[in-house]
Amino acid sequence: MKVTIKSFATLRKLMDKELILEIKEGATVGDTIKELTQKYDGLFNELFESSGVIRPYVNILVNGKNIHFIDKLETKLKDEDIISLFPPIAGG
């Protein structure tokens, strides 16, 4: 099955703006993010603390819904889902 990954803000320096990824049936957001962090140098450090916990203020959405309010990294994916990755953003 295929999912679309979209990156925003500073993450675009580390990975493609948008890509389609072939994943196995039953894959989770965590499985997919792990695959991405192995493909793109520096992505793990942007998204996770060294303990493997998602950094505060990093938002990962599946079809526009924050995984924090679903099953976090254990959120199951379906064919044609869209994962959006938002790093912490500050400004004023």
PyRosetta script that sets phi, psi and omega in degrees:
from pyrosetta import init, pose_from_sequence

init()
pose = pose_from_sequence("MKVTIKSFATLRKLMDKELILEIKEGATVGDTIKELTQKYDGLFNELFESSGVIRPYVNILVNGKNIHFIDKLETKLKDEDIISLFPPIAGG")
pose.set_psi(1, 160.0)
pose.set_omega(1, -175.3)
pose.set_phi(2, -120.9)
pose.set_psi(2, 141.5)
pose.set_omega(2, 173.2)
pose.set_phi(3, -128.1)
pose.set_psi(3, 153.5)
pose.set_omega(3, 176.5)
pose.set_phi(4, -102.4)
pose.set_psi(4, 133.8)
pose.set_omega(4, 177.8)
pose.set_phi(5, -111.9)
pose.set_psi(5, 127.6)
pose.set_omega(5, 176.7)
pose.set_phi(6, -119.3)
pose.set_psi(6, 132.6)
pose.set_omega(6, 177.8)
pose.set_phi(7, -112.9)
pose.set_psi(7, 151.5)
pose.set_omega(7, -176.8)
pose.set_phi(8, -131.2)
pose.set_psi(8, 158.7)
pose.set_omega(8, 174.4)
pose.set_phi(9, 53.5)
pose.set_psi(9, -131.0)
pose.set_omega(9, -173.2)
pose.set_phi(10, -66.0)
pose.set_psi(10, -19.4)
pose.set_omega(10, 179.2)
pose.set_phi(11, -66.8)
pose.set_psi(11, -22.2)
pose.set_omega(11, 179.6)
pose.set_phi(12, -67.5)
pose.set_psi(12, -17.1)
pose.set_omega(12, 175.8)
pose.set_phi(13, -75.6)
pose.set_psi(13, -22.3)
pose.set_omega(13, -175.0)
pose.set_phi(14, -101.4)
pose.set_psi(14, -25.3)
pose.set_omega(14, -173.7)
pose.set_phi(15, -146.1)
pose.set_psi(15, 175.1)
pose.set_omega(15, 178.3)
pose.set_phi(16, -63.9)
pose.set_psi(16, 150.1)
pose.set_omega(16, 177.0)
pose.set_phi(17, -63.1)
pose.set_psi(17, -39.2)
pose.set_omega(17, 178.7)
pose.set_phi(18, -151.3)
pose.set_psi(18, 138.2)
pose.set_omega(18, 176.6)
pose.set_phi(19, -148.7)
pose.set_psi(19, 155.7)
pose.set_omega(19, 175.1)
pose.set_phi(20, -106.6)
pose.set_psi(20, 129.3)
pose.set_omega(20, -175.2)
pose.set_phi(21, -120.4)
pose.set_psi(21, 132.8)
pose.set_omega(21, 175.3)
pose.set_phi(22, -85.0)
pose.set_psi(22, 123.2)
pose.set_omega(22, 180.0)
pose.set_phi(23, -126.5)
pose.set_psi(23, 162.6)
pose.set_omega(23, -179.6)
pose.set_phi(24, -81.5)
pose.set_psi(24, 154.6)
pose.set_omega(24, 176.5)
pose.set_phi(25, -57.1)
pose.set_psi(25, 134.9)
pose.set_omega(25, 178.9)
pose.set_phi(26, 85.3)
pose.set_psi(26, 4.0)
pose.set_omega(26, -179.4)
pose.set_phi(27, -66.5)
pose.set_psi(27, 152.6)
pose.set_omega(27, 178.4)
pose.set_phi(28, -107.7)
pose.set_psi(28, 171.1)
pose.set_omega(28, 173.8)
pose.set_phi(29, -58.8)
pose.set_psi(29, -43.7)
pose.set_omega(29, 179.8)
pose.set_phi(30, -59.0)
pose.set_psi(30, -43.1)
pose.set_omega(30, 177.8)
pose.set_phi(31, -59.7)
pose.set_psi(31, -44.1)
pose.set_omega(31, -176.2)
pose.set_phi(32, -69.5)
pose.set_psi(32, -42.7)
pose.set_omega(32, 178.7)
pose.set_phi(33, -64.6)
pose.set_psi(33, -38.6)
pose.set_omega(33, 178.4)
pose.set_phi(34, -60.6)
pose.set_psi(34, -43.3)
pose.set_omega(34, 178.0)
pose.set_phi(35, -61.7)
pose.set_psi(35, -41.4)
pose.set_omega(35, 178.7)
pose.set_phi(36, -64.7)
pose.set_psi(36, -41.1)
pose.set_omega(36, -178.2)
pose.set_phi(37, -67.9)
pose.set_psi(37, -24.6)
pose.set_omega(37, 175.7)
pose.set_phi(38, -78.3)
pose.set_psi(38, -26.0)
pose.set_omega(38, -178.4)
pose.set_phi(39, -85.2)
pose.set_psi(39, -34.1)
pose.set_omega(39, -173.8)
pose.set_phi(40, -116.4)
pose.set_psi(40, 113.0)
pose.set_omega(40, 178.4)
pose.set_phi(41, -59.3)
pose.set_psi(41, 135.3)
pose.set_omega(41, 175.8)
pose.set_phi(42, 87.2)
pose.set_psi(42, -12.9)
pose.set_omega(42, -177.3)
pose.set_phi(43, -66.8)
pose.set_psi(43, -40.3)
pose.set_omega(43, -180.0)
pose.set_phi(44, -56.7)
pose.set_psi(44, -47.3)
pose.set_omega(44, -177.4)
pose.set_phi(45, -64.8)
pose.set_psi(45, -28.2)
pose.set_omega(45, 177.3)
pose.set_phi(46, -74.2)
pose.set_psi(46, -35.3)
pose.set_omega(46, -174.4)
pose.set_phi(47, -94.7)
pose.set_psi(47, -31.2)
pose.set_omega(47, -171.0)
pose.set_phi(48, -126.0)
pose.set_psi(48, 151.2)
pose.set_omega(48, 167.5)
pose.set_phi(49, -75.7)
pose.set_psi(49, 166.0)
pose.set_omega(49, -177.7)
pose.set_phi(50, -59.1)
pose.set_psi(50, -24.7)
pose.set_omega(50, 179.5)
pose.set_phi(51, -76.7)
pose.set_psi(51, -8.6)
pose.set_omega(51, -179.0)
pose.set_phi(52, 94.8)
pose.set_psi(52, 1.6)
pose.set_omega(52, 178.0)
pose.set_phi(53, -84.5)
pose.set_psi(53, 138.7)
pose.set_omega(53, 178.1)
pose.set_phi(54, -58.7)
pose.set_psi(54, 133.7)
pose.set_omega(54, 178.9)
pose.set_phi(55, -60.5)
pose.set_psi(55, 145.7)
pose.set_omega(55, 175.7)
pose.set_phi(56, -57.4)
pose.set_psi(56, 141.2)
pose.set_omega(56, 177.8)
pose.set_phi(57, 74.3)
pose.set_psi(57, -0.5)
pose.set_omega(57, 169.3)
pose.set_phi(58, -79.2)
pose.set_psi(58, 129.7)
pose.set_omega(58, 179.5)
pose.set_phi(59, -115.8)
pose.set_psi(59, 129.4)
pose.set_omega(59, 175.8)
pose.set_phi(60, -119.6)
pose.set_psi(60, 121.6)
pose.set_omega(60, -178.5)
pose.set_phi(61, -113.6)
pose.set_psi(61, 144.1)
pose.set_omega(61, 170.4)
pose.set_phi(62, -118.9)
pose.set_psi(62, 116.7)
pose.set_omega(62, -177.6)
pose.set_phi(63, 52.5)
pose.set_psi(63, 39.8)
pose.set_omega(63, 176.1)
pose.set_phi(64, 84.1)
pose.set_psi(64, 1.3)
pose.set_omega(64, -179.9)
pose.set_phi(65, -111.5)
pose.set_psi(65, 130.2)
pose.set_omega(65, -179.0)
pose.set_phi(66, -66.9)
pose.set_psi(66, 128.0)
pose.set_omega(66, -178.4)
pose.set_phi(67, -64.5)
pose.set_psi(67, -18.9)
pose.set_omega(67, 176.9)
pose.set_phi(68, -58.5)
pose.set_psi(68, -30.4)
pose.set_omega(68, -178.2)
pose.set_phi(69, -99.4)
pose.set_psi(69, 4.4)
pose.set_omega(69, 176.2)
pose.set_phi(70, -109.5)
pose.set_psi(70, -109.6)
pose.set_omega(70, 179.2)
pose.set_phi(71, -121.2)
pose.set_psi(71, 28.6)
pose.set_omega(71, 180.0)
pose.set_phi(72, 52.4)
pose.set_psi(72, -135.7)
pose.set_omega(72, -178.0)
pose.set_phi(73, -69.1)
pose.set_psi(73, -15.0)
pose.set_omega(73, 178.1)
pose.set_phi(74, -86.0)
pose.set_psi(74, 4.6)
pose.set_omega(74, 177.9)
pose.set_phi(75, -59.1)
pose.set_psi(75, 122.6)
pose.set_omega(75, 179.4)
pose.set_phi(76, -74.7)
pose.set_psi(76, 144.3)
pose.set_omega(76, 179.6)
pose.set_phi(77, -106.5)
pose.set_psi(77, 152.7)
pose.set_omega(77, 176.4)
pose.set_phi(78, -121.6)
pose.set_psi(78, 162.3)
pose.set_omega(78, 177.3)
pose.set_phi(79, -55.0)
pose.set_psi(79, 134.4)
pose.set_omega(79, 177.7)
pose.set_phi(80, 73.3)
pose.set_psi(80, 13.2)
pose.set_omega(80, 172.6)
pose.set_phi(81, -64.5)
pose.set_psi(81, 155.8)
pose.set_omega(81, 176.5)
pose.set_phi(82, -118.7)
pose.set_psi(82, 121.3)
pose.set_omega(82, 177.7)
pose.set_phi(83, -103.9)
pose.set_psi(83, 125.8)
pose.set_omega(83, 178.3)
pose.set_phi(84, -113.8)
pose.set_psi(84, 130.8)
pose.set_omega(84, -177.8)
pose.set_phi(85, -112.2)
pose.set_psi(85, 120.3)
pose.set_omega(85, -179.9)
pose.set_phi(86, -120.3)
pose.set_psi(86, 118.0)
pose.set_omega(86, 176.6)
pose.set_phi(87, -77.6)
pose.set_psi(87, 171.7)
pose.set_omega(87, 173.5)
pose.set_phi(88, -60.6)
pose.set_psi(88, 136.3)
pose.set_omega(88, 180.0)
pose.set_phi(89, -126.4)
pose.set_psi(89, 130.1)
pose.set_omega(89, 178.1)
pose.set_phi(90, -124.6)
pose.set_psi(90, 156.2)
pose.set_omega(90, 178.4)
pose.set_phi(91, 179.3)
pose.set_psi(91, -178.1)
pose.set_omega(91, -179.4)
pose.set_phi(92, -164.4)
pose.dump_pdb("model.pdb")
